[in-house]
Amino acid sequence: MMRTLMILGAGIYQLPLIKTARNLGLRTIVVTPPGNYPGIQEADLWCDADTRDCEYILEIARAQKIDGICTSGTDVAVRSLGYVCDALRLPGITYEAARNATDKRLMKEAFQNHGVSTAPFRIAHDVAEARTAAKDIGLPVMMKATDSSGSRGISKVSREEDIDRAFQESSEITRNSYVIVEKFIEGFEIGVDGFVDEEGNPSIILPHGKFVYTTDAASIPQGHYFPLNVEKSVVAAIRNEAVKASQALGLSSCAFNSDVLINDDGVHVIEMGGRTGATCIPELISIHTGFNWYEKIIRVALGEQVSFDGATSVPCMAKILVSPITSRVESIRWKTIHQLEQNGVEVVLDVRKGDTIHQVENGTDRFGHVIVRERSEDQLDDLINRVESCIVRS
């Protein structure tokens, strides 16, 4: 009998998950509100629902007799995922752990309580508290919406006169009555992805380098590269903090994605999510390790035993395509793009003729990506320039 997998979200970061599930012979149900989401057409069944609506999604899951539930690349749906897993006793993140991993206040408190190295922080309910927090911590600070992802509602504040604006921007994004004011830590920013087994122990930990795109308001992840070339002692410290962080949050039977800073004082965990990363991370991990990362996510969600033995170490890197200005796509020179693909370059465009490319403000404002193997960042940037030159804009 065909097993049924529910996938929360149907956007560009869930599309490969949906396709992989169908290739595995699973019946796929996607849950997402109406919109221009590519996964809606790819799935066997689309259910119109807010991915944050825990009770309604549980109702759908029961009616459809699902065998597993998962998502990728987004924090928005993680609480609903945990809620369904708890209610139906399915493998996956628990609701309590999902809350810890999607509320930066709960996350930071858990880190502090479990001795995870992380940046000092304060909670601010209003501008006055934000000013006091920034003064106590010391500028520069990071102002953060507590329940957002994709760098939305997050900005660096270096001057006292910018505190009010930053607090307002974070407040407009969060659904909570407060924001996080966090000490800005200088350092080398990396990502750490992996899997946590049913006992809460990381079964694989994969540090990787990060490419950052800087705007006037914030810095956002633009891409990643594998492997991360650092000393063995640093790798050991990264693994140690990742283990402590995942256990502090109570993660189990799920992928995780973490932002980490390295400096002379050591390794510092900024955030950790109870799902796989976005920005081409699953695709890169699949190339780097030889595993299909999306398949691992699915098999874990179905309660299957998975192994990470025999991982390879293939160099690879990727960047998403972003734009400093808003423009309209007039045409695309597909012939040149196909020639690049024939030479081993993976090019994905999220736009077609007539679509709008939006000025980048956060990590969701992408219009495609480029993935390569065994190349330098300069070579990757050259390929990106060639791809972008194929998109005629007005």
Secondary structure, DSSP 4 states (H G I P E B T S, - for coil): ---EEEEE--STTTHHHHHHHHHTT-EEEEEE-SSS-THHHHSSEEEE--TT-HHHHHHHHHHHT-SEEE--S-STTHHHHHHHHHHHT-SS--HHHHHHHH-HHHHHHHHHHTT-----EEEESSHHHHHHHHHHH-SSEEEEETT--TTTTEEEE-SGGGHHHHHHHHHHH-SSS-EEEEE---SEEEEEEEEE-TTS-EEEEEEEEEEEEE-SS-EEEEEEEES----HHHHHHHHHHHHHHHHHHT--SEEEEEEEEEETTEEEEEEEESS---TTHHHHHHHHHSS-HHHHHHHHHTT-----TT-----EEEEE--BSS-EEEEEE-HHHHHHHHHTT-EEEES--TTPEEPBP-STT---EEEEEES--HHHHHHHHHHHHHTEEE-
